[in-house]
Amino acid sequence: MKPYIASFLLLMTLAGLPQPLLAADQTTSEKRAWQSLPESTQTLLGTMEAEWDGLSAEKQQTLLQRASEFDALSAAEQAELLQKYQRWADLPATERASLQRKYEAFLALPDDRRESIVQKYLWFRSLPSSEQQALRQSWSNLSRQEQEQLRLQMRNSNTEQRQRLRQQMMQTLNR
């Protein structure tokens, strides 16, 4: 197992990112001694051995749960997750901090606003990569003022109007 997996799991734990795969019956308030962990878990969390005893019971439990979740993934899913972690780790610390702040700001948004953003993201991701790239390029060619006007226009439009605006943008790109 790669030595940076434990760092990845710790990062995810300390960042407080959502934990959708945790089962309620897996929680405990007791700290666990490193030696009491199964060998496979020790291998997965290898770089954490020196810090393990200093972690709170909650952090230990979260790491154990994440390790269990990671171990349950297929080899392809593990590789994809590790690749994402490597991209994250390769970012400058200032950019990681900025992204963490943005993520926290996103979580602080009202539910309907978050859902709206997720829907826009899913719409964009459903486009072929060539259209995604064309939209990115088109957006970057707009001035800041034009970008802000378009944002306001989209924000103040209903679903049908936004769909028409998107179709117009796509038609303009395809010319």
One Martini backbone bead per residue (centre of mass of N, CA, C, O) as a GRO file, in nm:
protein
  175
    1MET     BB    1   0.100   0.034   0.019
    2LYS     BB    2   0.084   0.354   0.017
    3PRO     BB    3   0.219   0.599   0.232
    4TYR     BB    4  -0.008   0.838   0.164
    5ILE     BB    5  -0.280   0.733   0.273
    6ALA     BB    6  -0.276   0.841   0.561
    7SER     BB    7  -0.262   1.135   0.480
    8PHE     BB    8  -0.527   1.136   0.332
    9LEU     BB    9  -0.708   1.048   0.568
   10LEU     BB   10  -0.629   1.281   0.752
   11LEU     BB   11  -0.716   1.510   0.573
   12MET     BB   12  -1.016   1.428   0.561
   13THR     BB   13  -1.059   1.446   0.865
   14LEU     BB   14  -0.953   1.740   0.930
   15ALA     BB   15  -1.142   1.880   0.711
   16GLY     BB   16  -1.443   1.772   0.748
   17LEU     BB   17  -1.552   1.591   0.552
   18PRO     BB   18  -1.770   1.411   0.432
   19GLN     BB   19  -1.939   1.094   0.571
   20PRO     BB   20  -2.138   0.880   0.398
   21LEU     BB   21  -2.014   0.573   0.494
   22LEU     BB   22  -2.106   0.584   0.783
   23ALA     BB   23  -2.175   0.393   1.052
   24ALA     BB   24  -2.330   0.409   1.354
   25ASP     BB   25  -2.196   0.130   1.475
   26GLN     BB   26  -1.879   0.248   1.451
   27THR     BB   27  -1.886   0.404   1.704
   28THR     BB   28  -1.652   0.551   1.945
   29SER     BB   29  -1.495   0.680   2.261
   30GLU     BB   30  -1.242   0.504   2.228
   31LYS     BB   31  -0.926   0.448   2.242
   32ARG     BB   32  -0.665   0.313   2.035
   33ALA     BB   33  -0.425   0.102   2.010
   34TRP     BB   34  -0.203   0.031   1.773
   35GLN     BB   35  -0.166  -0.280   1.848
   36SER     BB   36  -0.492  -0.339   1.814
   37LEU     BB   37  -0.459  -0.331   1.525
   38PRO     BB   38  -0.476  -0.449   1.241
   39GLU     BB   39  -0.238  -0.509   1.013
   40SER     BB   40  -0.383  -0.381   0.769
   41THR     BB   41  -0.428  -0.107   0.910
   42GLN     BB   42  -0.136  -0.042   0.975
   43THR     BB   43  -0.047  -0.034   0.683
   44LEU     BB   44  -0.240   0.189   0.583
   45LEU     BB   45  -0.149   0.381   0.854
   46GLY     BB   46   0.165   0.388   0.894
   47THR     BB   47   0.229   0.711   0.923
   48MET     BB   48   0.054   0.725   1.211
   49GLU     BB   49   0.195   0.588   1.451
   50ALA     BB   50   0.335   0.834   1.600
   51GLU     BB   51   0.038   0.993   1.631
   52TRP     BB   52  -0.192   0.814   1.742
   53ASP     BB   53  -0.193   0.871   2.061
   54GLY     BB   54  -0.262   1.194   2.007
   55LEU     BB   55  -0.532   1.121   1.921
   56SER     BB   56  -0.841   1.130   1.918
   57ALA     BB   57  -1.099   0.917   1.924
   58GLU     BB   58  -1.245   1.045   1.686
   59LYS     BB   59  -1.006   1.047   1.484
   60GLN     BB   60  -0.948   0.751   1.494
   61GLN     BB   61  -1.226   0.654   1.400
   62THR     BB   62  -1.229   0.801   1.131
   63LEU     BB   63  -0.978   0.663   1.017
   64LEU     BB   64  -1.086   0.376   1.038
   65GLN     BB   65  -1.329   0.419   0.855
   66ARG     BB   66  -1.174   0.518   0.606
   67ALA     BB   67  -1.000   0.267   0.577
   68SER     BB   68  -1.235   0.074   0.535
   69GLU     BB   69  -1.349   0.213   0.284
   70PHE     BB   70  -1.096   0.194   0.113
   71ASP     BB   71  -1.063  -0.120   0.128
   72ALA     BB   72  -1.356  -0.165  -0.019
   73LEU     BB   73  -1.242  -0.082  -0.266
   74SER     BB   74  -1.147  -0.092  -0.559
   75ALA     BB   75  -0.863  -0.063  -0.732
   76ALA     BB   76  -0.967   0.165  -0.916
   77GLU     BB   77  -1.080   0.347  -0.689
   78GLN     BB   78  -0.818   0.379  -0.537
   79ALA     BB   79  -0.654   0.504  -0.768
   80GLU     BB   80  -0.837   0.750  -0.807
   81LEU     BB   81  -0.811   0.862  -0.519
   82LEU     BB   82  -0.500   0.889  -0.521
   83GLN     BB   83  -0.489   1.083  -0.759
   84LYS     BB   84  -0.648   1.309  -0.622
   85TYR     BB   85  -0.458   1.343  -0.386
   86GLN     BB   86  -0.206   1.417  -0.548
   87ARG     BB   87  -0.323   1.676  -0.666
   88TRP     BB   88  -0.366   1.807  -0.393
   89ALA     BB   89  -0.068   1.783  -0.285
   90ASP     BB   90   0.050   1.957  -0.537
   91LEU     BB   91  -0.062   2.191  -0.421
   92PRO     BB   92  -0.047   2.474  -0.298
   93ALA     BB   93  -0.116   2.579   0.014
   94THR     BB   94  -0.282   2.830  -0.071
   95GLU     BB   95  -0.482   2.675  -0.255
   96ARG     BB   96  -0.590   2.478  -0.047
   97ALA     BB   97  -0.698   2.695   0.146
   98SER     BB   98  -0.890   2.825  -0.057
   99LEU     BB   99  -1.060   2.570  -0.114
  100GLN     BB  100  -1.150   2.526   0.178
  101ARG     BB  101  -1.301   2.794   0.208
  102LYS     BB  102  -1.498   2.745  -0.026
  103TYR     BB  103  -1.623   2.490   0.089
  104GLU     BB  104  -1.727   2.620   0.352
  105ALA     BB  105  -1.903   2.830   0.207
  106PHE     BB  106  -2.081   2.626   0.065
  107LEU     BB  107  -2.191   2.489   0.330
  108ALA     BB  108  -2.321   2.776   0.430
  109LEU     BB  109  -2.530   2.755   0.240
  110PRO     BB  110  -2.817   2.724   0.138
  111ASP     BB  111  -2.970   2.453   0.018
  112ASP     BB  112  -3.081   2.575  -0.252
  113ARG     BB  113  -2.809   2.692  -0.348
  114ARG     BB  114  -2.648   2.432  -0.353
  115GLU     BB  115  -2.834   2.280  -0.548
  116SER     BB  116  -2.797   2.475  -0.782
  117ILE     BB  117  -2.494   2.431  -0.815
  118VAL     BB  118  -2.504   2.128  -0.864
  119GLN     BB  119  -2.681   2.140  -1.118
  120LYS     BB  120  -2.482   2.306  -1.288
  121TYR     BB  121  -2.253   2.108  -1.272
  122LEU     BB  122  -2.402   1.864  -1.398
  123TRP     BB  123  -2.460   1.996  -1.663
  124PHE     BB  124  -2.170   2.049  -1.745
  125ARG     BB  125  -2.072   1.744  -1.717
  126SER     BB  126  -2.277   1.643  -1.951
  127LEU     BB  127  -2.097   1.755  -2.139
  128PRO     BB  128  -1.893   1.758  -2.369
  129SER     BB  129  -1.565   1.835  -2.360
  130SER     BB  130  -1.574   2.037  -2.596
  131GLU     BB  131  -1.798   2.217  -2.469
  132GLN     BB  132  -1.658   2.284  -2.210
  133GLN     BB  133  -1.414   2.421  -2.340
  134ALA     BB  134  -1.574   2.634  -2.497
  135LEU     BB  135  -1.698   2.768  -2.247
  136ARG     BB  136  -1.439   2.844  -2.108
  137GLN     BB  137  -1.333   3.021  -2.337
  138SER     BB  138  -1.570   3.212  -2.357
  139TRP     BB  139  -1.553   3.314  -2.067
  140SER     BB  140  -1.252   3.421  -2.083
  141ASN     BB  141  -1.336   3.639  -2.314
  142LEU     BB  142  -1.474   3.784  -2.107
  143SER     BB  143  -1.542   4.029  -1.924
  144ARG     BB  144  -1.608   4.104  -1.609
  145GLN     BB  145  -1.870   4.249  -1.673
  146GLU     BB  146  -1.996   4.028  -1.851
  147GLN     BB  147  -1.989   3.808  -1.640
  148GLU     BB  148  -2.171   3.952  -1.433
  149GLN     BB  149  -2.416   3.985  -1.615
  150LEU     BB  150  -2.460   3.683  -1.665
  151ARG     BB  151  -2.495   3.598  -1.376
  152LEU     BB  152  -2.744   3.776  -1.319
  153GLN     BB  153  -2.921   3.665  -1.541
  154MET     BB  154  -2.921   3.373  -1.438
  155ARG     BB  155  -3.015   3.427  -1.142
  156ASN     BB  156  -3.291   3.590  -1.254
  157SER     BB  157  -3.377   3.324  -1.373
  158ASN     BB  158  -3.547   3.082  -1.480
  159THR     BB  159  -3.518   2.773  -1.592
  160GLU     BB  160  -3.607   2.831  -1.884
  161GLN     BB  161  -3.427   3.078  -1.932
  162ARG     BB  162  -3.158   2.939  -1.877
  163GLN     BB  163  -3.182   2.732  -2.103
  164ARG     BB  164  -3.189   2.938  -2.333
  165LEU     BB  165  -2.917   3.066  -2.273
  166ARG     BB  166  -2.752   2.810  -2.313
  167GLN     BB  167  -2.836   2.758  -2.604
  168GLN     BB  168  -2.724   3.022  -2.715
  169MET     BB  169  -2.433   2.970  -2.636
  170MET     BB  170  -2.402   2.707  -2.800
  171GLN     BB  171  -2.468   2.828  -3.078
  172THR     BB  172  -2.239   3.033  -3.078
  173LEU     BB  173  -2.009   2.817  -3.058
  174ASN     BB  174  -2.105   2.651  -3.333
  175ARG     BB  175  -2.018   2.887  -3.550
   0.00000   0.00000   0.00000
